[in-house]
Amino acid sequence: MSVKRVFVDTNLFVYAKFQTPQTLIQHQRAVQFLETLSDPVVVSVQVLNEFASALLKHKIDDTLIQEAVKAIAAGSTVIPMT
């Protein structure tokens, strides 16, 4: 029996973490989707790098970005880039 896993893309994490008046609906949907996942989450190192880069572009504090990346990695299986 194989285990079902869900690969989560960068944009989902960005919308869940970063909210503006223009992205309110995307933010709400991303948070809701992530909260309802019951299967194990898989992310790539590239997703984590893209997530950090996207938040840096929006001038989010480095410490907050590091904490967010660590939280994503802790709750996911991280696969290397190939």
N, C-alpha and C positions, 0 to 999 in steps of 0.2 A: 504494500500500500504506500503510495507516495504522499508526501506532505505538501499541501497547497501553500504557496507563498505569494506575497504581493510585492511587486517591485514598485517603489514610489519614486516619482520623478521630482526634480528640483523645484519646478514651479509650484507643486502642491505644498511643499515645505515653506517656500517663500511666501505664498499667499496666507498660509496658516500663521506665520510669524510676523509678517509686516502688513499693517493695515493702514490704508488711506481712505479718505472719503470716496475716491474713485474706485477703490477695490473692495469696498465693504461686502458686496455680495460674494465675490470670489473668496474673501477671507472667511466668511461664515460657512460657505460650502466646503472649503478645505478643512477647516477645524472639524466640522461635522463628519466629514468622510474619515479623517484620521481617527476620530473618537469611536467610530463604528467598526473599525477593522478588527476582525477576530483572528485572522490568519497572520502568521509571522511576516513581518515587514523585512524586505531586502532593499538595501541601497548600495550604490557603488561609491567608491572613493571619489569618482568624478562628480557625482551628485553632491557630496559633501563640499567639495571644492567650489562648485558652481553656486551652491547655497551661500557659502561664506562670501564669495565674490559679489553676489547680488546684494547682500545686506551691506557690504562695504560701500557699494555705489550709492546706497541710500544713507550713508554716514551713520550707520548704527555703531555703537561703541564696540570696540574689539573684544572686551571682556564678555559682553552679552552674546556676541557671535560665537566665541569659544564655548560658552556654556550651552548655547543652542546646538552647536555641532556635537558636543559631548552627549547631550540628551538624545539626539537623533541616533547617534552611534550606539548608545547604551540600550536603546529600545529596538534595535534592528540588527540584522546580520549584514555586515559590511563586506562587500566583495571587492577584490582588487580590480584595477583597470587592466585590460589586456590589449 
